[in-house]
C-alpha cells in the first residue's frame, strides 16, 4: 500500500513549483512583491474561491426561507451538493506541498488552529449577547456553525504526508468515508463525521494537477455543464419531498438519519459522484481571467467566518420572519444582500481589521528555525 522509495522526479518538481507558488501567494497577500516577480496568483483559483464563498453565504441565507418554497429547497440542495466540495478540492490542491517543515506547521497553527479557537469562542459569546442566552456553552470540542471547516482542514492537512505515501489514496479515503457513514459511535466531538465524510474531496484535491483543471475548463465541458445543472435542478425539485437533505451535510451516520446501515456507503458513493460532476461543471464556468472580484479570492476565509455572524444575527433577531421575505422577490433580495455582504467581508479593508484573528504572526510563541538562523548568519557574514 505504501511506497518506501523516494518520490519520482515529477513529484519533486511539482512540490518545488508549489513551494514557489506558496511564496508568491504569500507575497501577493502581504503586498511584499518584487518588481520582477515571474508569476502572478492564478486568477482561476481566486475566482473559484470567491464564487464558492458567495454560494456558501447565499445558501446559508436560504436556510430560514426554504421551507416555504419547493423551488428554493431544490436550488438549496443543488448548491449544497457542490459548494463545499469545490472549496475543499481547492484546499486539497493547495495542500499538496504540506509537510512537517517548521514554517508550514507554524502557518497551519496561526492560519487554521488559532482562528478555530477564536471563532469557536466568539460564536457562542455572540449568541449569549444577541440571543440573550447567557447559559450558552463554549466548547472547543464541538465545532459551532461554520468552524467545523477549520477543524477539518487542520486534521486533513496534518494527514497530507500520509496520503502522499498511499498508493491509491482516493479509494482509501472513500473507504474511510463509507465506514464513517455507518459508525454513529463516532459522536460529535470535533465534528469527526464531517471530517471523515468530506475527506475524499480533500484527498482528490491532493491528487490533482494543474492540467486537470485546464481539462474541465474546455469549451465542450462548459457547454455540457448547462444541461447537467438543468437536470440537477429538476431532479432536486423532484427529490425535495422524497429525500432527507441532511445527507448533504455529511454530519450524521446512516442510523442517525433513520436509514438502514447499508444506505450509508451507498449514499456516500452516490453523493460523491453527484458532487464531483457538479463541481466539475462549476469549475467549467469559473472564468480564468482577472476580473473585478479576483483579488477577493485571497480573502475568502474572512468572508466565510464573518458572514456567519450576520446570518445568525438575522435568525436571533427575527429578520427572516417577515412574510414578504418568503415570497420570490423577498428571496431574491435576501440572496443579493447575502452575496453583497460576503463580498464586502472579503475586501482588503476588512482583512486588515481582522488579520489579528485570521493571520496572526505570533512570533513570540515559536522558536526560531535553526535553518533560518543559520541562513541569516551566512548572509551577515557575506554582507560583512
Secondary structure, DSSP 8 states (H G I E B T S, - for coil): -B--S---HHHHHHHHHHHHHHHHHHHHHHT---TT-S----HHHHHHHHHHHHHHHHHHHHTTTGGG-HHHHHHHHHHHHHHHHHHHHHHHHTTTT--S-HHHHHHHIIIIIHHHHHHHHHHHHHHHHHTT-TT----TTS--TTTHHHHHHHHHHHTHHHHHHBTTHHHHHHHHHHHHTT-GGG-SGGGHHHHHHSHHHHHHHHH--HHHHHHHTSHHHHHHHHHHHHHHHHHHHHHTTTS-GGGGGT-S-GGGGT--THHHHHHHHHHHHHHHHHHHHHHHHS--S--TTGGGGGGHHHHHHHHHHHHHHHHHHTGGG-GGGGSHHHHHHHHHHHHHHHHHHTSHHHHHHHHHHHS---GGGS---HHHHHHHHHHHHHH-
